[in-house]
Amino acid sequence: MKQGFSQRALRVSEQVQRELAQMISLEVRDPRVKGVTITSVEVTSDLSHAKARYVHPNGFAGQKDADAGFKSVNGFLRHGIAERLSIFKAPQLHFEYDKTFEEGTRLSALIDSARADDARVIKDSDSPAL
């Protein structure tokens, strides 16, 4: 019984993500959320809350504007979710900036730097001493 319920939450999460992405790109007129990409949505098992993670085209710099924009259009988005998914009560929407991309970029830069340092050390140790 419990597994089926979590499957439903997973299915609703995917539907909410798809519908949010479509509404943001086609219907929302608030410029603060234009161009935002919804990267994931997690719906609680009782379907009462949904946490949507997003990235902004301006990166972390656009987070404050996007957060304010999402507060402004939250009711519109929630109403749209209820209509499109044909559910009586849509989940409360919570938006959170997704730092995964920036963290991945930062870690890649650290790895590249470490590799460059290793290559420099190996090159220095291979050269003959004068």
MIKENU-355046 format. One line per 2 residues: number of its first residue (from 1); their letters; for each residue x, y, z of C-alpha. Coordinates in steps of 0.2 Angstrom, whole numbers, plus 5000, padded with zeros to 4 digits. Example, Ala and Ser with C-alpha at 12.3 -4.5 7.8 and 13.67 -1.06 7.14 Angstrom:
<rs>
1	AS	5062 4978 5039 | 5068 4995 5036
</rs>
This chain:
<rs>
1	MK	5000 5000 5000 | 5014 5012 5005
3	QG	5024 5009 4989 | 5008 5013 4978
5	FS	5006 5029 4987 | 5024 5035 4984
7	QR	5022 5030 4966 | 5007 5042 4965
9	AL	5018 5056 4973 | 5031 5052 4960
11	RV	5019 5053 4946 | 5011 5069 4952
13	SE	5029 5077 4954 | 5033 5073 4936
15	QV	5016 5081 4930 | 5018 5096 4941
17	QR	5036 5099 4934 | 5029 5097 4916
19	EL	5015 5109 4919 | 5025 5122 4929
21	AQ	5038 5122 4915 | 5024 5125 4902
23	MI	5015 5138 4911 | 5031 5148 4915
25	SL	5036 5148 4897 | 5019 5151 4889
27	EV	5008 5160 4901 | 5017 5169 4915
29	RD	5020 5187 4911 | 5031 5192 4926
31	PR	5048 5195 4918 | 5057 5190 4934
33	VK	5053 5172 4931 | 5054 5172 4912
35	GV	5067 5160 4906 | 5068 5150 4922
37	TI	5070 5132 4921 | 5061 5120 4933
39	TS	5074 5106 4936 | 5064 5095 4948
41	VE	5049 5094 4959 | 5046 5084 4974
43	VT	5028 5082 4981 | 5025 5076 4998
45	SD	5017 5059 5000 | 5000 5067 5005
47	LS	5001 5078 4990 | 4999 5094 5001
49	HA	5016 5102 4997 | 5027 5103 4981
51	KA	5045 5109 4981 | 5050 5115 4964
53	RY	5069 5118 4961 | 5074 5130 4947
55	VH	5088 5138 4939 | 5089 5156 4932
57	PN	5097 5161 4916 | 5107 5174 4926
59	GF	5113 5161 4938 | 5113 5164 4956
61	AG	5112 5183 4953 | 5094 5181 4947
63	QK	5088 5171 4962 | 5081 5186 4972
65	DA	5071 5192 4958 | 5065 5175 4953
67	DA	5060 5172 4971 | 5050 5188 4972
69	GF	5042 5183 4955 | 5037 5166 4961
71	KS	5029 5174 4976 | 5019 5185 4965
73	VN	5013 5171 4953 | 5011 5157 4965
75	GF	4992 5158 4966 | 4991 5158 4947
77	LR	5003 5143 4945 | 4994 5133 4959
79	HG	4977 5136 4951 | 4984 5131 4934
81	IA	4991 5115 4942 | 4974 5111 4950
83	ER	4965 5113 4933 | 4977 5104 4922
85	LS	4979 5089 4934 | 4960 5089 4938
87	IF	4963 5088 4956 | 4952 5096 4969
89	KA	4966 5104 4980 | 4983 5108 4972
91	PQ	4999 5106 4982 | 5006 5122 4991
93	LH	5020 5127 4979 | 5037 5131 4986
95	FE	5051 5137 4975 | 5070 5134 4979
97	YD	5085 5139 4968 | 5094 5124 4962
99	KT	5113 5126 4967 | 5118 5109 4959
101	FE	5124 5117 4942 | 5135 5130 4951
103	EG	5142 5117 4963 | 5146 5105 4948
105	TR	5154 5119 4939 | 5164 5124 4955
107	LS	5170 5106 4958 | 5175 5104 4939
109	AL	5186 5120 4941 | 5194 5112 4957
111	ID	5197 5096 4948 | 5204 5105 4933
113	SA	5216 5115 4944 | 5222 5100 4953
115	RA	5225 5091 4937 | 5235 5106 4930
117	DD	5245 5107 4947 | 5249 5088 4946
119	AR	5255 5089 4927 | 5266 5104 4932
121	VI	5274 5094 4947 | 5276 5079 4935
123	KD	5284 5090 4922 | 5296 5098 4935
125	SD	5301 5081 4942 | 5305 5074 4924
127	SP	5316 5088 4919 | 5335 5085 4923
129	AL	5343 5094 4937 | 5357 5107 4932
</rs>
